[in-house]
Amino acid sequence: MPVVLAVKDPEPKDKGGQGEDFGKSSPVGLLLLIVFFVAVIFLIRSMTKHLKRVPASFDPPEDDAPAAEASAEATAEASAVAASSATSDAPEPDGGPKKEA
């Protein structure tokens, strides 16, 4: 009957980064966390201030309705003029340049 002897492996010297200080935080980490909390507080205050300035509705006021219609008509007219000037510079269908009369 053969006898097998088992030998216990010695403990490895390197525990894979799990030394004596593993899992402990440093004062630098605490300071960094406090700085992040202060930054978040300032960001929330700024966002709240900006959101208070936003109007409840972006619809034009009722008393300014004629002015809004006039500006909409002016915008439509300007886009029509731009579209017509863009097509007037186009070459002729035969591929040659457009001849001025």
Backbone hydrogen bonds, N-H to C=O, Kabsch-Sander energy under -0.5 kcal/mol:
donor,donor_aa,acceptor,acceptor_aa,energy
5,L,3,V,-0.5
6,A,4,V,-0.5
7,V,5,L,-0.5
15,K,13,K,-0.6
19,G,17,G,-0.6
22,F,19,G,-1.3
24,K,21,D,-1.7
30,L,26,S,-1.5
31,L,27,P,-2.4
32,L,28,V,-2.4
33,L,29,G,-2.1
34,I,30,L,-2.2
35,V,31,L,-2.2
36,F,32,L,-2.1
37,F,33,L,-2.1
38,V,34,I,-2.2
39,A,35,V,-2.3
40,V,36,F,-2.3
41,I,37,F,-2.0
42,F,38,V,-2.2
43,L,39,A,-2.3
44,I,40,V,-2.4
45,R,41,I,-2.2
46,S,42,F,-2.3
47,M,43,L,-2.5
48,T,44,I,-2.4
49,K,45,R,-2.1
50,H,46,S,-2.3
51,L,47,M,-2.5
52,K,48,T,-1.6
53,R,49,K,-0.7
53,R,50,H,-0.6
54,V,50,H,-0.6
54,V,51,L,-0.6
64,D,61,P,-0.8
65,A,62,E,-1.3
68,A,64,D,-2.2
69,E,65,A,-2.3
70,A,66,P,-2.1
71,S,67,A,-2.2
72,A,68,A,-1.9
73,E,69,E,-2.3
74,A,70,A,-2.3
75,T,71,S,-2.1
76,A,72,A,-2.2
77,E,73,E,-2.4
78,A,74,A,-2.3
79,S,75,T,-2.2
80,A,76,A,-1.9
81,V,77,E,-2.3
82,A,78,A,-2.1
83,A,79,S,-2.1
84,S,80,A,-2.2
85,S,81,V,-2.2
86,A,82,A,-1.6
87,T,83,A,-1.6
88,S,84,S,-1.4
89,D,85,S,-0.8
90,A,87,T,-1.0
92,E,96,G,-1.9
95,G,92,E,-2.1
